[in-house]
Amino acid sequence: MKKQVVSFMLLLITVGFMSGVVHAQTSYGVKANVPFDFYVGDQPFRASAITARRMSTSDSVLLISSADSRQQQIRITNSLQSTRRSSEAKLVFHKYGNRYYLAQVWTDGSSGRELLKSRGERALQQSQEQRAKRQEQRAKRQGPRALGSLPFALGSLLTITQDRLDC
């Protein structure tokens, strides 16, 4: 009987600890309405409302999911700090051609998480950099007038803040 009481007490302590962990996991997150299709890692997401929240107390793992939870992706992240103070949560995307990749998740204006680039994103980035380098070399051969036709940015950045798109 004493053994059962001790086992029951250990179970209660474990359940109490786990409920604290679950609460901590849901305390960090960003919700946003993304008006375009995009990728998280190499997984495509449809334009929709999404949530990005931490999966562990170490902050390094994020769960990104659509509002209906049909699309989910778990990503490892690195910490980001900003010297500018802001109370806005935001998502930052990298744009390569007509593809958007979720790059950063900011819970407030001063701390955020940067998603590690997937194989597909790195390949697109390298391809775009090589294409821009070839265009630049071609423009140099053609003279100064051709420089005005170069693409204005490699991997443009887009930021979504409070359900609106800021370029």
Secondary structure, 3 states (H helix, E strand, C coil): CHHHHHHHHHHHHHHHHHHHHHHHHHCCEEEEEECCCEEECCEEECCEEEEEEECCCCCCEEEEEECCCCCEEEEEEEEEECCCCCCCCEEEEEEECCEEEEEEEECCCCEEEEECCCHHHHHHHHHHHHHHHHHHHHHHHHCHHHHHHCCCCCCEEEEEECCEEEC
